[in-house]
Amino acid sequence: MGWRGILGFEYGIVQAPLGPDISGPELVAAVANAGGLGLLRCPDWEAPDYVRELIRKTRTLTDKPFGIGVVLAFPYEENVKAILDEKVAVLQVYWGDCPRELVVEAHNASVKVVPQVGSIEAARQAIDVGVDGIIVQGREAGGHVIGQEGLISLLPRVVDLVGDKDIPIIAAGGIVDSRGYVAAMALGARGVCLGTRFLATLESYAHPLYKKRLIEMEKTEYTNIFGRARWPNAPQRVLQTPFFNDWKSIPDDENELNQPVIGHSTIHGKEVVIRKLAGSIPNLTATGDIESMAMYAGQGVGLIHDIIPAGEVVMQLVEGAQILIEKLTV
């Protein structure tokens, strides 16, 4: 049935590469140990030695395969060389066309390539360069959102485009429980990719206050007010916090560069100053005015009511999907 594994993994559950460093070794290993595909998040700057350490640390916590996500909008060539040298199972790429040369290099290293796309055109390009799977992201997703279409309309179009090619389609955007998983399978997906649900887990490297807000709040909004200078034209979906509601109508020429410092953080081993309207979400090391920092979340956040182990999330999804499918086939 549809809950069976994809890309060589036991289950069709993918934990999104949560930036900037929220999906660290502990979270990824917990997902991998439960049979899912956990994805580390690569730094947005060249740091190949650090990337190697990140991968090797994860391997001390699990003997199962896992992957790492790379944002193509930032420098990545040296990081990718380190990733391929380490031969992780999956290289996930996002925010830019996946180069054919990258796919060839990855395949030569026995690494599978899975881009995340937000349009039918991007899906077609990914198929043409020979990727191993495709994550289809709907506008419901939290964090940076590359497309404008909702998942329920985009997903089946990509499934039809792939046809009988052996390229598993993975649904992303607003999915947090087994009902969303089964709905995605009904639309043709063979797996699901979850971000916000795994953000709200014990192993996630998110700040405790951020996790608390995830289970307290229900409303999100699609916006572009955070991180405009660092990552232009990269809209995001965020929690409607009091800070966001106060600042969501700022002029288009405003950005974080002319804002005061509101905190500090250590991200991938690098000391970072956080200004108001910066795009960095608060990780465990963040200090300062946490309430005024960006808090990304998908539209399914209102269905999250607890902070639980990541392995439990995987099993709830799988077992819940099995029960729902059995009910539907009676």
C-alpha positions as CSV (number, residue, x, y, z in Angstrom):
1,M,0.0,0.0,0.0
2,G,0.9,3.7,-0.3
3,W,2.5,3.9,3.2
4,R,5.3,1.6,2.2
5,G,8.8,2.9,1.7
6,I,10.2,5.2,-1.0
7,L,13.8,5.7,-2.2
8,G,15.0,2.7,-0.1
9,F,13.5,3.9,3.2
10,E,11.1,1.9,5.3
11,Y,8.3,4.4,5.2
12,G,7.2,7.2,2.9
13,I,7.7,9.8,5.6
14,V,10.2,12.7,5.0
15,Q,11.2,15.2,7.6
16,A,11.9,18.5,5.9
17,P,15.3,20.1,6.1
18,L,14.4,22.8,8.7
19,G,16.5,25.9,8.5
20,P,18.7,27.3,9.5
21,D,19.8,24.4,11.7
22,I,16.6,23.2,13.4
23,S,16.9,19.7,11.8
24,G,20.2,18.8,13.4
25,P,21.7,15.3,14.0
26,E,19.4,14.5,16.9
27,L,16.2,15.1,14.9
28,V,17.4,13.5,11.7
29,A,18.7,10.4,13.6
30,A,15.4,10.0,15.4
31,V,13.4,10.1,12.2
32,A,15.9,7.7,10.5
33,N,15.7,5.2,13.4
34,A,11.9,5.2,13.1
35,G,12.1,4.3,9.4
36,G,11.6,7.7,7.8
37,L,13.9,9.9,5.7
38,G,15.4,12.6,8.0
39,L,17.1,15.6,6.3
40,L,19.8,17.7,7.8
41,R,20.0,21.4,6.7
42,C,23.2,22.5,5.0
43,P,24.6,25.9,6.0
44,D,23.8,28.8,3.6
45,W,27.5,29.5,3.2
46,E,30.4,27.3,2.2
47,A,31.5,25.3,5.2
48,P,32.6,21.8,3.8
49,D,34.5,20.8,6.9
50,Y,31.5,21.6,9.1
51,V,29.2,19.8,6.8
52,R,31.3,16.7,7.1
53,E,31.2,16.9,10.9
54,L,27.5,17.3,10.8
55,I,27.0,14.2,8.7
56,R,29.5,12.2,10.8
57,K,27.8,13.3,14.1
58,T,24.5,12.1,12.7
59,R,26.1,8.7,11.9
60,T,27.1,8.3,15.6
61,L,23.3,8.4,16.4
62,T,22.0,6.1,13.7
63,D,23.1,3.3,11.4
64,K,20.2,4.1,9.1
65,P,20.4,6.2,5.9
66,F,19.5,9.9,5.9
67,G,19.9,12.9,3.7
68,I,20.7,16.6,3.7
69,G,19.0,19.7,2.2
70,V,20.8,22.4,0.2
71,V,19.4,25.7,-0.8
72,L,20.6,26.5,-4.3
73,A,20.1,30.3,-3.8
74,F,23.3,30.4,-1.7
75,P,26.9,29.2,-2.4
76,Y,26.9,25.4,-2.3
77,E,29.5,23.9,-4.6
78,E,32.1,23.0,-1.9
79,N,29.4,21.8,0.5
80,V,28.0,19.5,-2.1
81,K,31.4,18.0,-2.7
82,A,31.7,17.2,1.0
83,I,28.2,15.7,0.9
84,L,29.0,13.5,-2.0
85,D,32.3,12.5,-0.5
86,E,30.4,11.4,2.6
87,K,27.9,9.5,0.5
88,V,24.7,10.4,2.3
89,A,21.6,8.6,0.9
90,V,19.8,11.6,-0.4
91,L,20.6,15.1,-1.5
92,Q,17.6,17.3,-1.4
93,V,17.8,20.7,-3.2
94,Y,15.5,23.7,-3.2
95,W,15.0,27.2,-4.6
96,G,16.5,26.9,-8.1
97,D,16.6,24.6,-11.0
98,C,18.5,21.4,-10.3
99,P,21.5,21.3,-12.6
100,R,22.0,18.1,-14.7
101,E,25.7,18.2,-13.8
102,L,24.8,18.0,-10.1
103,V,22.5,15.0,-10.7
104,V,25.2,13.2,-12.7
105,E,27.8,13.9,-9.9
106,A,25.5,12.7,-7.2
107,H,24.6,9.5,-9.1
108,N,28.3,8.8,-9.6
109,A,28.6,8.9,-5.8
110,S,25.5,6.7,-5.4
111,V,23.6,9.6,-3.9
112,K,19.9,10.1,-4.8
113,V,18.7,13.6,-5.8
114,V,15.3,14.9,-4.7
115,P,14.4,18.5,-5.6
116,Q,11.5,20.4,-4.0
117,V,9.4,22.2,-6.5
118,G,6.4,24.6,-6.4
119,S,5.2,24.6,-10.0
120,I,4.6,22.3,-12.9
121,E,7.4,23.9,-14.9
122,A,9.9,23.2,-12.2
123,A,8.7,19.6,-12.0
124,R,9.2,19.2,-15.7
125,Q,12.7,20.5,-15.5
126,A,13.5,18.1,-12.6
127,I,12.2,15.1,-14.6
128,D,14.3,16.1,-17.6
129,V,17.6,16.1,-15.7
130,G,17.0,12.7,-14.2
131,V,16.1,13.2,-10.5
132,D,15.2,10.3,-8.3
133,G,12.1,11.8,-6.6
134,I,10.3,15.1,-6.4
135,I,8.9,16.9,-3.4
136,V,5.9,19.0,-4.5
137,Q,5.4,22.0,-2.1
138,G,2.0,23.7,-1.9
139,R,1.4,27.3,-0.8
140,E,0.1,25.9,2.5
141,A,3.7,25.1,3.6
142,G,5.5,26.9,6.3
143,G,8.8,28.7,5.9
144,H,10.0,29.8,2.5
145,V,7.4,29.0,-0.2
146,I,8.6,28.9,-3.8
147,G,5.2,28.5,-5.6
148,Q,1.8,30.0,-5.7
149,E,-0.4,26.9,-6.2
150,G,-2.2,25.0,-3.5
151,L,-1.1,21.4,-2.9
152,I,-4.5,19.8,-3.8
153,S,-4.3,21.3,-7.4
154,L,-0.6,21.1,-8.0
155,L,0.1,17.6,-6.7
156,P,-2.1,15.5,-9.1
157,R,-0.8,17.5,-12.1
158,V,2.8,16.6,-11.2
159,V,1.7,13.0,-10.7
160,D,0.2,13.0,-14.2
161,L,3.3,14.6,-15.6
162,V,5.5,11.8,-14.2
163,G,3.2,9.1,-15.5
164,D,4.8,5.7,-15.4
165,K,8.3,6.9,-14.7
166,D,9.8,5.5,-11.5
167,I,10.0,8.9,-9.8
168,P,8.2,8.9,-6.5
169,I,6.2,12.1,-5.8
170,I,6.3,13.4,-2.2
171,A,3.6,15.9,-1.0
172,A,4.5,18.9,1.2
173,G,2.4,21.7,2.6
174,G,0.0,21.7,5.5
175,I,0.3,18.0,6.2
176,V,0.7,17.1,9.9
177,D,-1.2,13.9,10.5
178,S,-2.4,10.6,9.0
179,R,-5.4,12.2,7.4
180,G,-3.2,14.5,5.4
181,Y,-1.0,11.6,4.6
182,V,-3.9,9.5,3.2
183,A,-5.3,12.5,1.3
184,A,-1.9,13.0,-0.4
185,M,-1.8,9.4,-1.4
186,A,-5.3,9.7,-2.8
187,L,-3.9,12.5,-5.0
188,G,-1.1,10.2,-6.2
189,A,1.7,10.9,-3.8
190,R,3.9,8.0,-2.6
191,G,5.1,9.9,0.4
192,V,4.7,13.0,2.5
193,C,7.2,15.7,3.7
194,L,6.5,17.4,7.0
195,G,8.2,20.5,8.4
196,T,6.0,22.1,11.1
197,R,5.1,18.8,12.7
198,F,8.7,17.8,13.1
199,L,9.6,21.3,14.2
200,A,7.3,20.6,17.2
201,T,9.2,17.6,18.5
202,L,11.5,16.9,21.4
203,E,14.5,16.5,19.2
204,S,14.0,19.6,17.1
205,Y,16.6,22.4,17.7
206,A,14.0,25.1,17.8
207,H,13.8,27.4,20.8
208,P,11.3,26.2,23.5
209,L,9.3,29.4,23.2
210,Y,8.9,28.9,19.5
211,K,7.7,25.3,20.1
212,K,5.3,26.6,22.7
213,R,3.8,29.1,20.2
214,L,3.4,26.3,17.6
215,I,1.0,24.4,19.9
216,E,-0.8,27.6,21.1
217,M,-1.5,29.4,17.9
218,E,-3.6,28.4,14.9
219,K,-3.3,31.2,12.3
220,T,-0.5,31.7,9.7
221,E,0.0,34.2,7.0
222,Y,1.9,34.3,3.7
223,T,4.2,37.3,3.7
224,N,7.6,38.6,2.7
225,I,8.6,40.9,5.6
226,F,11.4,38.7,7.0
227,G,14.9,38.5,5.6
228,R,14.3,40.7,2.5
229,A,17.9,41.8,2.3
230,R,19.6,38.4,2.8
231,W,17.2,36.4,0.7
232,P,15.3,38.7,-1.7
233,N,12.0,37.6,-3.4
234,A,11.7,34.7,-1.0
235,P,8.2,34.8,0.6
236,Q,7.4,32.8,3.7
237,R,4.5,31.5,5.7
238,V,4.7,32.5,9.4
239,L,2.7,32.3,12.6
240,Q,0.5,35.4,13.2
241,T,2.3,36.4,16.3
242,P,1.6,39.8,17.9
243,F,4.9,41.0,16.5
244,F,4.0,40.0,13.0
245,N,0.5,41.6,13.2
246,D,2.1,44.8,14.3
247,W,4.8,44.8,11.5
248,K,3.2,43.0,8.5
249,S,2.3,46.2,6.6
250,I,5.8,47.7,6.5
251,P,6.8,49.4,3.2
252,D,8.4,47.3,0.5
253,D,11.7,49.2,0.8
254,E,12.1,48.3,4.5
255,N,14.3,45.4,5.5
256,E,16.4,44.0,8.3
257,L,19.5,46.0,7.5
258,N,18.1,49.3,9.0
259,Q,16.6,47.6,12.1
260,P,18.0,47.3,15.6
261,V,19.6,44.2,17.0
262,I,17.1,42.1,19.0
263,G,19.2,39.1,19.8
264,H,22.0,36.7,19.2
265,S,22.3,33.1,18.1
266,T,24.9,30.4,17.2
267,I,23.9,28.9,13.8
268,H,25.9,26.0,12.5
269,G,28.7,27.0,14.8
270,K,28.8,30.6,13.7
271,E,27.9,33.5,16.0
272,V,25.1,35.5,14.4
273,V,23.5,38.9,15.3
274,I,19.7,38.9,14.8
275,R,18.1,42.1,13.8
276,K,14.4,42.9,13.8
277,L,12.8,41.5,10.6
278,A,15.7,39.1,10.0
279,G,14.7,35.7,8.5
280,S,16.4,33.5,11.0
281,I,14.0,31.6,13.3
282,P,15.1,31.2,16.9
283,N,17.0,28.0,17.6
284,L,17.9,26.6,21.0
285,T,20.8,29.1,21.4
286,A,18.9,32.2,20.6
287,T,18.8,35.0,23.2
288,G,17.1,38.3,23.3
289,D,13.6,39.3,22.2
290,I,12.5,35.8,21.0
291,E,8.8,37.0,20.6
292,S,9.9,39.4,17.9
293,M,11.8,36.9,15.8
294,A,10.4,35.1,12.7
295,M,8.4,32.0,13.5
296,Y,7.6,29.9,10.4
297,A,4.7,27.5,10.3
298,G,2.5,25.8,7.8
299,Q,-1.3,26.0,7.6
300,G,-1.7,22.7,9.4
301,V,-0.2,24.1,12.6
302,G,-3.7,24.3,14.3
303,L,-3.7,20.4,14.2
304,I,-0.6,20.2,16.4
305,H,-1.3,20.0,20.1
306,D,1.8,18.5,21.7
307,I,5.5,18.3,21.6
308,I,6.4,14.6,21.2
309,P,9.4,12.5,20.1
310,A,10.0,12.5,16.3
311,G,9.9,8.7,16.2
312,E,6.4,8.9,17.6
313,V,5.4,11.3,14.9
314,V,6.5,8.8,12.2
315,M,4.6,5.9,13.8
316,Q,1.4,7.9,14.3
317,L,1.5,8.8,10.6
318,V,2.1,5.2,9.4
319,E,-0.3,3.5,11.8
320,G,-3.0,6.1,11.4
321,A,-2.7,5.8,7.6
322,Q,-3.1,2.1,7.7
323,I,-6.2,2.3,9.9
324,L,-7.8,5.0,7.6
325,I,-7.1,3.0,4.5
326,E,-8.5,-0.1,6.0
327,K,-11.7,1.8,6.9
328,L,-11.9,3.2,3.4
329,T,-11.6,-0.3,1.7
330,V,-14.2,-2.0,3.9
